[in-house]
Structure formats: structure tokens, C-alpha cells
Amino acid sequence: MQRSTDRIFTTHVGSLARPPALLDLMRAAGGGQPPDEAERAEAERLAVADVVARQRAAGLDVISDGEQTKTGFFAYIGERLSGFEPRPGRDPLAGFRAEIDSFPEYYEQYLKGAMTGGMAAPAVPLACTGPVSYTGHERLGRDLELLRAAVGDASPDQIFACAVAPSGVGGS
């Protein structure tokens, strides 16, 4: 059965810019300074509410939390998946090296502001040392609560939460 539509659903992919107050709290925690949990929770709530409002204002049909509560790709893997262990001193981009070497001009610019250059917490290389499973259920529950509260009753057509795909991470 073929279905016709009068519009194309739109969204974005990945992280959206985090507000400075939340970034400061994330950087402090990444530097070993224990965060004030209530302060960080409120900063995350405000950031998710703001990013949902901005997506709606831009006319997006499929809304996310913009990954506001995640400090970065590598931290997300280490915090929410089992089977990975930190390997300080290794190249955090080793799994992406073939692609980086194939497109050096692009990655020279890109890495300055994204991935390692744009992280709120320093990248710690990871090694896959055992079976991989999801362990971040409690944090995911809080993330979804924040998103539901920000979306409220006037929900968009669809809502999604980003999830990491750890390909390229964890080589031995």
C-alpha cells in the first residue's frame, strides 16, 4: 500500500549546543571536581527545555533532548555501557584513524570544534574488554523524564532520544 503525504518530517542528528552554565558544570566534573547534583539537575532541566523550545521554533517535527545531559560521545560509552575499560595514554581517535587519514583537510578543521575539540570532558580512550550491555537505565530514565517535561502536552509528531553506537571505539 502506498501512502501519500503532504509534508516531509524533519529533525536533526546528534548534539545541539549546550548552554555555558551546563558546560561549566560538565567541565568541572570532568576535571575531577564533584558537581553539585541539584545544580547540575536544574541546569540540565533548563537546557533540555530550551533546546526543545528552539527545535519547535525552527519547525522541526521530530524533537530530541539535543543530548544536553551527555558530556560527549566517549564519556557516554564509558558511563552507560559495560564491557569497556579506560586506557589512558592511547589515542581516543584510533578507531577513526582510517577515515581521518582519508580526509585530512576536513578532519583538521572538524576536530578543532567537534569530537575531541568540542568535548565538555576530556576523552579517555576505551578498550572493549568483555561483553557489551547497556547499564545506563537510571540515567536514561532521568533523561526521558526531562524530555517528557520539556515537551509537555503540546507534543510534536515524534520524539526521540539519541543512543550511542560504539563502532570504532574500544579496539584492544
C-alpha positions, 0 to 999 in steps of 0.5 A: 500500500502506498501512502501519500503525504503532504509534508516531509518530517524533519529533525536533526542528528546528534548534539545541539549546543549546550548552554555555558552554565551546563558546560561549566558544570560538565567541565568541572566534573570532568576535571575531577571536581564533584558537581553539585547534583541539584545544580547540575539537575536544574541546569540540565532541566533548563537546557533540555527545555530550551533546546526543545523550545528552539527545535519547535521554533525552527519547525522541526517535527521530530524533537530530541533532548539535543543530548544536553545531559551527555558530556560527549560521545566517549564519556557516554560509552564509558558511563552507560555501557559495560564491557569497556575499560579506560586506557589512558595514554592511547589515542581516543581517535584510533578507531577513526584513524582510517577515515581521518587519514582519508580526509585530512583537510576536513578532519583538521578543521572538524576536530578543532570544534567537534569530537575531541575539540568540542568535548565538555570532558576530556576523552579517555580512550576505551578498550572493549574488554568483555561483553557489551550491555547497556547499564545506563537505565537510571540515567536514561530514565532521568533523561526521558523524564526531562524530555517528557517535561520539556515537551509537555502536552503540546507534543510534536509528531515524534520524539526521540532520544539519541543512543550511542553506537560504539563502532570504532571505539574500544579496539584492544 
